[in-house]
Amino acid sequence: MKKIWALCMWEIKMVFSNRRNYLVMFAMPLVFTLLFGHLLTTDEEPVQRVLVVDQDQSMLSSSFVTAMVEDQRLFQVEQESKTVALSQLKEKTTPVVLTIDKGFEEEMNAKIPVLSLQRVPEFTGSEVLTEFIANKLAETRIQAVASKEWSKLTGENWETMFTKLRDDAKEATVSKKTTLEINQHSQDSLSRSASGFSIMFLMISVLSVTGTILEARTNGVWQRLMIMPASRTEIAVGYLLSFFLIGWIQFGVLILTTHFLFDVSWGNPFYLLILLSALILAIVGLGLLIATTVKTIEQQSMLSNLLVISTCMIAGVYWPLEIEPVFMQKMAEFLPQTWAMRGIEEIANGSTFFAILDNVGILLLFGCVFLLLGIRKIKF
C-alpha cells in the first residue's frame, strides 16, 4: 500500500507543480460558468409567436384557442383574422399561422380534427408546436365528449358541464405549472453552466493527466518503474488512484468555489459524492483507454479534445438536451456526461437517493467497461 500511495502522491505533486494546469482545472471553468451562465439567463423565457385564425367561431373552437393563448410557456399564441394573419406570415413578422376550418365543432364529435398549419421556412419548432397543438386538441375533445355524455344522462345542456370541466382543467394546469417552476428554480442557467462546464473541464484535465503514461514511456520513467520493487498491479493502481484523486480535487474545488462565489446550490453532498465518484471513475477509465490506444502524446491530446468537445455538445453540457434534434437526444443516452448532468440536476432539485441510482449505476458501468479495456491494453 505504501508503494501505491507513494506513486500516487508523486503523480499528484507533478500535476500541481505545473502552474498552467491551474488555468484549465480551475480558472477556465469559473470564467465559462460566469459568462455563459449570465448570457443564458433571461428575465423572460423566449417564446415564438403563433397566430390563430378561427373560422368556425364555435364554443369548442373558442375554448381550444383560449387554452393555447393562456399557456404561454412555449408559444405566444394570438388570435387574428385570416387577412391579417396571412399578411404577417408573408412579411415574416410571425413564423406560423394556424387555421381552424369551419365544421370544427361537428368534427370533434367523431374524431380530432386536422388543422391547417402554415409556416415560414426558417421556423424550427414544428415538432414542438405540433405536439403542443395535439395536446390542446385532445384536452378539448375529452372535455367535449364527457360533457355530451353527461348531457345525455341528465338532459341538461352540455355546454354547462363543458364550461365546468374547462375551468377545473385550467386550475389544475396553473397548479402544475407553479409546482414545475418551484422544482426547476434550483437548477437555473447559472447552476446548469456550473455543472456542465465543471464536467467538461474535468474531462479535459483527467484525459490530459492520463497522458502521463505515454510521457513516462517516452522519457524512460516507465522503464525505471519496471525495475522498482513494485508489482505491475501496484504501479497500475497507483496511477489510477492519482488520476481519480486529481479529478476529485478539481471538482471539489469547483463545487466550493461556485457555491460561495455564484451561490450555486449543488444539493445533498453525500449523494453528490457518490455520483461524482462514479463519473470520475468513468472519465479515468476513458482516459486510460485512450492513453493505451494511441502512440504519441500529440495523438492522445488531439483525440481527447475531439471526444470531449463533441460528446459534451451532444450530451447537453452547453445547453438543455431538450432543444437538440431527436437523433442527437438518442445518441446522448450512450454518453456518460448525459447521465451525470441528469444526476446532478436530480440532486440539486432535492430528489431522493433512489432517484439517482440509475445514473450512478450507468456511470459505474461506463467506468468498468473503460477500465477493463484500458488495463488490458497496458503494455508493461
C-alpha positions in Angstrom: 0.0 0.0 0.0 2.9 2.3 0.8 4.3 1.9 -2.8 0.9 2.6 -4.3 0.4 5.7 -2.2 4.0 6.9 -2.9 3.4 6.6 -6.7 0.0 8.3 -6.3 1.4 11.3 -4.4 4.3 11.7 -6.7 2.0 11.9 -9.7 -0.3 14.4 -7.9 2.7 16.6 -7.0 3.9 16.6 -10.6 0.5 17.7 -11.8 0.0 20.6 -9.3 3.6 21.7 -9.6 2.8 22.9 -13.2 1.0 26.3 -12.8 -0.5 26.1 -16.2 -2.7 23.3 -15.0 -4.4 25.6 -12.6 -5.7 27.6 -15.6 -7.5 24.7 -17.2 -8.6 23.0 -14.0 -9.9 26.0 -12.0 -9.8 29.4 -13.8 -11.4 28.5 -17.1 -14.4 26.6 -15.7 -15.2 29.5 -13.4 -14.9 32.1 -16.2 -17.1 30.0 -18.6 -19.6 29.4 -15.9 -19.9 33.1 -15.1 -20.1 34.2 -18.8 -22.4 31.6 -20.2 -24.5 31.4 -17.0 -25.4 35.0 -17.3 -25.7 35.0 -21.0 -28.2 32.2 -20.9 -30.2 33.7 -18.1 -33.1 35.9 -19.3 -35.9 37.7 -17.4 -38.5 36.0 -19.7 -38.4 32.7 -21.3 -38.1 33.1 -25.1 -41.3 32.2 -26.9 -42.3 32.1 -30.6 -45.3 33.9 -31.9 -48.2 31.9 -33.4 -51.3 33.4 -35.0 -54.6 31.5 -34.9 -57.4 32.0 -37.4 -60.7 30.7 -36.0 -63.2 30.3 -38.9 -65.5 28.1 -37.0 -66.4 30.6 -34.3 -68.0 27.8 -32.1 -67.8 27.2 -28.4 -65.3 24.3 -28.9 -63.0 26.3 -31.2 -63.1 29.3 -28.9 -62.2 27.1 -25.9 -59.4 25.5 -27.9 -57.9 28.8 -28.9 -58.3 30.1 -25.3 -56.4 27.1 -23.9 -53.5 27.8 -26.2 -53.5 31.6 -25.5 -53.4 31.0 -21.7 -50.5 28.6 -21.9 -47.6 31.0 -22.7 -44.7 28.6 -21.7 -43.7 27.6 -25.2 -45.5 29.8 -27.7 -47.1 33.3 -27.7 -50.5 32.5 -29.3 -52.7 35.3 -30.6 -56.0 35.3 -32.5 -56.2 37.3 -35.7 -58.3 37.5 -38.8 -57.3 35.5 -41.8 -56.2 38.5 -43.8 -54.0 40.0 -41.1 -52.5 36.6 -40.2 -51.5 35.7 -43.8 -50.2 39.2 -44.3 -47.9 38.9 -41.3 -46.8 35.4 -42.4 -45.9 36.8 -45.8 -43.9 39.7 -44.1 -42.4 37.1 -41.7 -43.5 39.1 -38.7 -44.9 35.8 -37.4 -43.4 32.4 -38.2 -46.6 30.3 -38.0 -50.4 30.6 -38.8 -52.8 28.0 -37.5 -56.2 27.9 -39.2 -59.3 26.3 -37.7 -61.7 25.5 -40.5 -65.5 25.6 -40.4 -67.1 22.5 -39.0 -64.5 22.1 -36.3 -67.1 21.6 -33.5 -69.1 19.0 -35.5 -65.9 17.1 -36.5 -64.9 17.0 -32.8 -67.8 14.6 -32.1 -66.3 11.9 -34.3 -62.5 12.5 -34.1 -59.8 15.0 -33.5 -59.9 17.5 -36.5 -56.9 18.1 -38.7 -55.9 21.7 -38.7 -54.1 23.8 -41.3 -50.6 24.9 -40.3 -48.6 27.4 -42.4 -45.1 28.4 -41.5 -42.0 30.2 -42.8 -39.1 28.0 -43.9 -36.9 29.4 -41.0 -39.3 28.1 -38.3 -37.6 25.3 -36.4 -40.1 24.4 -33.8 -42.5 22.4 -35.9 -42.3 19.2 -33.8 -42.8 21.0 -30.5 -45.7 23.1 -31.9 -47.4 20.1 -33.4 -47.2 18.2 -30.1 -48.5 21.4 -28.3 -51.5 21.7 -30.6 -52.2 17.9 -30.4 -52.3 18.1 -26.6 -54.7 21.0 -26.5 -56.9 19.3 -29.1 -57.0 16.1 -27.1 -57.9 18.0 -23.9 -60.7 19.9 -25.7 -62.2 16.8 -27.2 -62.1 14.8 -24.0 -64.0 17.6 -22.2 -66.5 17.9 -25.1 -67.2 14.1 -25.2 -67.5 13.9 -21.5 -69.9 16.9 -21.4 -72.2 15.4 -24.1 -72.3 12.1 -22.4 -73.3 13.8 -19.2 -76.0 15.8 -21.1 -77.5 12.5 -22.4 -77.8 11.2 -18.9 -79.1 14.3 -17.3 -81.0 16.0 -20.1 -79.2 19.3 -19.3 -77.2 21.5 -21.7 -73.8 20.0 -22.4 -72.2 23.5 -22.5 -72.7 23.9 -18.8 -70.7 20.8 -17.9 -68.1 21.7 -20.6 -67.5 25.1 -19.0 -67.1 23.5 -15.6 -64.6 20.9 -16.9 -62.6 23.6 -18.7 -62.4 25.7 -15.6 -61.3 22.7 -13.5 -58.6 21.8 -16.0 -57.4 25.4 -16.1 -57.0 25.4 -12.3 -55.1 22.1 -12.4 -52.8 23.5 -15.2 -52.0 26.6 -13.2 -51.2 24.5 -10.1 -49.0 22.1 -12.1 -47.2 25.0 -13.7 -46.4 26.6 -10.4 -45.1 23.4 -9.0 -42.9 22.9 -12.0 -41.4 26.4 -11.7 -40.7 25.8 -8.0 -38.9 22.5 -8.7 -36.9 24.0 -11.5 -35.9 27.1 -9.5 -32.8 25.5 -8.0 -31.4 24.4 -11.4 -31.3 27.8 -13.2 -28.9 28.7 -16.0 -26.0 29.5 -13.7 -26.3 26.2 -12.0 -26.5 24.3 -15.3 -23.5 26.2 -16.5 -21.6 25.4 -13.3 -22.2 21.7 -13.5 -21.8 21.5 -17.3 -18.5 23.3 -17.6 -17.2 21.6 -14.5 -17.8 18.3 -16.2 -16.2 19.4 -19.4 -13.0 20.8 -17.9 -12.8 17.8 -15.6 -12.7 15.6 -18.6 -10.1 17.8 -20.3 -7.9 17.7 -17.2 -8.2 14.0 -16.4 -7.8 12.9 -20.0 -4.7 15.1 -20.2 -3.3 13.7 -17.0 -3.7 10.1 -18.1 -1.4 11.0 -21.0 1.4 10.9 -18.4 1.6 7.2 -19.1 2.6 8.0 -22.7 5.0 10.6 -21.4 6.5 8.1 -18.9 7.2 5.7 -21.8 8.8 8.4 -23.9 11.2 9.8 -21.2 12.2 6.5 -19.7 10.3 6.8 -16.4 8.1 3.8 -17.3 11.2 1.6 -17.7 12.6 2.7 -14.4 9.3 1.9 -12.7 9.5 -1.6 -14.1 12.8 -2.3 -12.2 11.5 -0.9 -8.9 10.5 -3.3 -6.1 6.8 -2.9 -7.0 4.4 -5.2 -8.8 2.6 -4.3 -12.0 -0.6 -4.2 -10.1 0.8 -1.7 -7.6 2.0 0.6 -10.4 -1.3 0.5 -12.3 -3.3 1.1 -9.1 -1.0 3.9 -8.1 -1.5 5.7 -11.4 -5.3 5.1 -11.4 -5.7 6.3 -7.8 -3.7 9.5 -8.6 -6.0 10.2 -11.6 -9.1 9.7 -9.5 -7.9 11.9 -6.7 -6.8 14.7 -9.1 -10.3 14.6 -10.6 -11.9 14.9 -7.2 -9.6 17.7 -6.1 -10.6 19.7 -9.2 -14.3 19.0 -8.9 -14.3 19.6 -5.2 -12.7 23.0 -5.5 -15.1 24.0 -8.3 -18.1 22.9 -6.2 -17.0 25.0 -3.2 -16.0 28.0 -5.4 -19.2 28.1 -7.4 -21.2 27.7 -4.3 -19.6 30.7 -2.4 -19.0 32.9 -5.4 -22.1 32.3 -7.6 -24.5 30.9 -4.9 -24.9 27.7 -6.9 -26.8 25.0 -4.9 -25.4 21.5 -5.6 -27.8 19.7 -3.2 -27.0 16.8 -0.8 -23.2 16.4 -0.5 -23.4 12.7 0.2 -25.4 12.0 -3.0 -23.1 14.2 -4.9 -20.0 12.3 -3.6 -21.4 9.0 -4.9 -22.5 10.3 -8.3 -19.3 12.3 -9.0 -17.1 9.4 -7.9 -18.8 7.2 -10.5 -18.4 9.9 -13.1 -14.7 10.4 -12.3 -14.2 6.6 -12.5 -15.8 6.6 -15.9 -13.6 9.5 -17.1 -10.4 7.9 -15.7 -11.3 4.7 -17.5 -11.9 6.6 -20.8 -8.6 8.4 -20.4 -6.7 5.2 -19.7 -8.3 3.5 -22.7 -7.2 6.4 -25.0 -3.7 6.6 -23.5 -3.2 2.9 -24.1 -4.6 3.0 -27.7 -2.7 5.9 -29.3 1.0 6.0 -30.0 2.1 9.6 -29.2 1.2 12.4 -26.7 0.0 14.5 -29.7 -2.4 11.9 -30.8 -3.7 11.5 -27.3 -4.3 15.2 -26.9 -6.0 15.6 -30.2 -8.3 12.6 -29.8 -9.1 13.6 -26.2 -10.1 17.2 -27.1 -12.1 16.0 -30.0 -14.0 13.5 -27.9 -14.6 15.9 -25.0 -16.0 18.8 -27.2 -18.2 16.7 -29.5 -19.7 14.5 -26.8 -20.3 17.4 -24.4 -22.2 19.1 -27.2 -24.4 16.0 -27.8 -24.9 15.3 -24.1 -26.4 18.7 -23.3 -23.5 20.1 -21.3 -23.6 23.5 -23.1 -27.4 23.8 -23.4 -30.5 21.9 -22.4 -30.8 18.5 -24.0 -34.4 19.1 -24.9 -33.6 21.7 -27.6 -31.5 19.2 -29.6 -32.8 17.1 -32.5 -34.3 13.8 -31.7 -31.4 11.8 -33.2 -28.9 13.7 -31.0 -31.0 13.0 -27.9 -30.9 9.3 -28.7 -27.1 9.5 -29.1 -26.8 11.3 -25.8 -28.2 8.2 -24.0 -24.8 6.5 -24.7 -22.7 9.2 -23.2 -21.6 9.4 -19.5 -22.0 13.2 -19.4 -25.7 12.9 -20.0 -26.3 10.7 -17.0 -24.0 12.9 -14.9 -25.9 16.0 -15.8 -29.3 14.3 -15.0 -28.0 13.0 -11.7 -26.6 16.5 -10.7 -30.0 18.1 -11.6 -31.9 15.5 -9.6 -29.7 16.1 -6.6 -29.9 19.9 -6.9 -33.7 19.6 -7.1 -33.8 17.7 -3.8 -34.6 14.2 -5.1 -34.0 11.1 -3.0 -31.0 8.8 -3.4 -33.1 6.2 -5.2 -33.8 8.8 -7.9 -30.1 8.9 -8.9 -29.4 5.2 -8.6 -29.9 4.6 -12.3 -27.5 7.5 -13.1 -24.8 6.1 -10.7 -25.3 2.6 -12.0 -24.8 3.5 -15.6 -21.8 5.7 -14.8 -20.2 2.8 -13.0 -20.9 0.6 -16.0 -19.2 3.0 -18.2 -16.2 3.1 -15.8 -15.9 -0.7 -15.5 -16.0 -1.2 -19.3 -13.5 1.6 -20.0 -11.1 0.5 -17.2 -11.2 -3.2 -18.2 -10.4 -2.3 -21.8 -7.7 0.1 -20.8 -6.0 -2.1 -18.3 -5.9 -5.0 -20.8 -4.1 -2.7 -23.3 -1.4 -1.6 -20.9 2.0 -2.8 -22.1 4.2 -3.3 -19.2 
